[in-house]
Amino acid sequence: MKRYSRITGTGSYVPPRRLSNADLVAELAAKGVETSDEWIVERTGIRARHFVDDGVYSSDLALEACKGALQAAGVEAKDIDLIIVATSTPDMVFPSTACILQNKLGANGGAAFDVQAVCSGFVYALTVADAMIQTGAANKALVVGAEVFSRLLDFSDRTTCVLFGDGAGAVVLEASDTPGILASDLHADGKHVGILCVPGHVSNGHILGDPLLKMDGQAVFKLAVGVLESAARAALAKAGKTEADIDWLIPHQANIRIMQSTAKKLKLPMDKVVVTVDQHGNTSAASIPLALDAAVRAGQVKPGQTLMLEGVGGGFTWGAVLLTL
């Protein structure tokens, strides 16, 4: 009998420190950087975001999200035999945030590793976990997106520092006799490395290069809309489905304009798109599982519905996963 994987529980967490646009505008003004709530909302759809306090790391956010997902799935941490954390903001250079999280959960013993695909990270991680479950390499997995992007931001650059937030989302993915993950489609194109990157690194005890986020917004926007449509259509084709089969589009929450453009290309009305970017900003690898959990707990997304998850991020990476909840 063929093995499949299904999402059996979702969870999410954002740190308690919430900054509305007005709060952030005031903080930036004190540093001599001018922007406004109207400017941010018009260009991005973002109205607020959450930032961690000092001493809080990606594994801490991931831990809380995982607790919610485990509870929702009715699974104990000791039964988890695979943990994959998608993050661009690991706690340390090494070991992986997944290993740190595994220990905090008390789920020691199974495989644990990080995936680095920036904002596409959760889609990549979910695809890897699905493949491992299908082959019998794992039975119960935690797939997590967790980020503290506030520590990568250049607060003298109003075009980027207003976009991002911190948070985590997680799902429990379990082996199943019936299909849950229906199809996925992953891609990358390294020639676009320079349009979205953090070009610094640690060497001999010093930071070399620039450790703050750099982005060519227009180039990212132009590339994102096209590749998101193509990945979604490829996943649909692999599953033998069409746009009409999608109950909910849950895209990476980067920018409301990108989300609107993608929905239009897929002939989906915006009332079929899960939107949380207004409250969380861009939380990179955390944004898709954060949005999924918010929609599940709000009663929007229901068991049995077909979901299209899609993301695009630095690398340049992109991908989509079609699934039945």
N, C-alpha and C positions, 0 to 999 in steps of 0.2 A: 504493500500500500504506500502510495506517495505521501511524503511528509510536506506539510506546509507550515507557515507561521502566521499567527494572528496577534494583534494588539489586544490585551486583556485588561489593561489598566493605564490610566494617564495621570500625570501629576505635574505641578509647576510651582515656581516660587520666585518672587521678586523681593529684593531687600526693602526694608521699611522706609528708607529715605526716598521720598518722592519729590521730584522737582518739576513743577509746572513750567510752561514756557516763561511765565512772568518771573518765577523764581530764578530760572537760568539767565534770563535777560538781565536781571538785577545783578547777579554775580558777575556776568561778563562786563557789564557797564563799569563795575568797580575796577576792572582790569583794563578799561579803555577800549573794549570791543563793543561795537554797536550792532544791534539787531533788534528784532521785535517779534512779538507773538504772531502778528499778521504775516510777517515775512516767512516765519517758520511754517505756519499752518498752510499757507498758500502753496509753498513749494514742496512740502513733505507730507502734510496731513498729521504731523506729530503735535500733540498738545502737552504731553508729559512723558517723563522717563524716571527710572529708579536707579540710584547709584549706591554702591556699597560704602560702608564705613571702613576706616583703617582696620587692618587685621582680618578682614573677611575675604575669602578666596573662592575661586570657581568651585572647588570641592564642597565648600560649605553650602553654596546655593544648590549644587547638584544633590547633596544629601537630603535637603528638605523636599526637593521635587521628587526624588526617588521614594521617600517615605509615603508621599501621596499616591504615587503610581502603584506601589506595593499594596497599600491598603485597598485601593480601588480594585486591584486584581485578586485580592484575597490570597496573596503569595507572601511567604516569609523570606526575609533576606538570605537565610541560610540555604534556601532552595535555588538561588540564582547561581548559574554556572557560567555566565558570560556577562561582562560589563564593558560597554564601549562608550566612551565619552568623546563627543565632538566639541572641540574647543580651540580657540586661537589664543586663549589667555590662561595657560596652565598655571598651576600653583608654583611649580618649579621647572627648571630645565629638564630634570628627571629626578625621581621616577614619574611615571605618567599620573595625571590627575585621576585616571580610572583606578590605579592601584591605591592611591590615597583615599579615594571614595570607597573602594572595596573594604578597606580596613575600618573606616568610620561606620560603615553599614554592618560590619560583622559578617560579611559574606565571603570570607577568604577561601581560596582554593581553586576557583574557576579561572578561566582566562580573563584578563583585564588589560585594555590598551586604549590609547587615544587615537582619534582620527582628526587630521588637520586639513580641512577643506574650506575653512572660513565660513561664510554664510550658507554654503551648501553642505556643511558638515553633517547635519542631522540626516539629510537624505542619503548621503554616502554611508553613514553609520548604520542606518536602518537597512540598507541594501546588503551590507556585509553581514549583519546579524541574521537577516533572512536566509542568506546563502549558507551560513554556518548551521542554522537550525535545519534547513532542508537536507543537508548532508549528514546530519546526526552528530555534528561536532558540539552542539549545545542543545539544551532543552528549554531553558528559561533564561531569558536575557533582559538586562536593563540597558536601554539605549537612551542616551542622555545628551542634551545640548546645554552647555553652561558657559557663561561669559562674564567677565568683568571688564568690559570695553572702556569704562570710564578711565582706566589707568593707561590707556593708549592714546587718549585724545589730546590734541593741541588746542588749548583753550584760547589761543590767539587767532585761530582760524574759524571764523563763524560759519563757513560753508560745511565744515565737518563736525565740529564739536556739538552742534545742536541735534545731530542725527541719532546718536547711539545711546544705549542704556545697558544696564546689567540685569541678568536674570538666568533662570534655568527651567528646562522642561524635560520630562522623562516619560518613557513608556515601558511597560512590561510586554515583551514579545515572547509568546510561548508556542511550542510545537502543537500542531493541530492536524486533524484528519480532513478539514475543509479549508479551502483557500481563504487567506486574509490578505496577505501581500499578493497582489495580482501581477504586477509587472513594475520594472524600474528601468531607468535610462540615465546613465551617468556620462559626463564628458569633462574635459579640461582642455585649455589652450594656453600653454605657457608663454606664448609671445605677448600676451597682455599682462604680464607680471606687473609692469610699471603703473598701470592705471588705478590700482588699489593695493596698497601694501604698507607694511611697517618695516622699513629697511634697516633697522638696527639689529645688532646681535652682541652677545657677550664674548669677549676674548681676553684672556690673561687678566681677568678681574676687572676689565673695563668695558663700557658700552661703546661699541664701534658703530658708526653710522648714526642714523636718526631713529630713535625708538618710538616715535609718534606716528600716528596714522596719516597717510597721504592718499588723496583720491582725486581723480579727474572725473568729476561728477557727470559731465555731459557724455564722456566716452563710456562710462559705466551704464548710464541710462540707455544709450543707443544699443549697446551690446545686449543688455539684460532682456529687453522686451523680445527680441528676436529669438534668443536661445531658450528662453522659458517656454515660448510657444512650441518650438521644435521638440524640446524634451517631453513636454506634455503629450504632444501628438504621437511621438514615438512610443511612449508608455501605453497609450490607448491602443495603438496598433498591435503591440505585443500581446495585449490582453484581449484583443478582438472586441474592443469597445469603441464608442464614439463620445463626442462631447455631451450628447444627450443623456449618457449614463452617469455623468458626474452630478452627485447631489451637492457636494461642497468642494470648492477650491480653497485650499489652505496654503497660500504662498508665503515665502519668506517676507517678513514684515519690514521692508526697507523704506518704501516710499509709496504713498497712496497712488501717485501717478503711474508708477510701474505696474502696480496691482490692477489699476483700472484698464491700462492698455493691454495687459495680458488677458484679462477677463474678456475684453472686447474681441480680441483675436480668437479666443476659444468660444465665442458666441454665448458667453455666460453673463447673466445679469449680475449686478453687484450685490443683490440680495442672496446670491449663492456663494459669495466670497466671505470668508471669515476675516475680519479686520480687527486687529488689536494694536496696530502701529500708533494709533492716536494716544494710547495710554502707556505704551512701553518703549516707544522708539524702536530703533533697529538693535536687536539683541543678538545679532549674528546667528551662530549655530543654535542658540536657544529659541529663536523666534518662532519656528514652525511648531515644535512641541509645546511651547507656551501658548500659542494661539489654539492649537488642538485641544489642550486641556481646558482652556477658558471656554471654548465652544461646547465641549462635552458637559462641563459642569453647569453651563447656562441652559442646557437642554436644547441647544441648537442642533448639534450633531448627535445622532442617535444610532444605536446598534443596528447593523444591517445596511447602513447607508454606504455609498461609494464615495471615497475621498480622493482628491488629487493633491498631493503635497509636492511643492516645487521650490527650488532655491537656486540662487546664483551668487557667487562670491569671488573674492580675490583668488588669483591663481593663473588664469581665470577659470573657475570651476562652475559647473551647473548640472542640474539633474532633476528628475521627477520620480515619484513613487505613486502608483495607483493602488488603492487598497479598499477592502470592505471591512468596516469596523465590526 
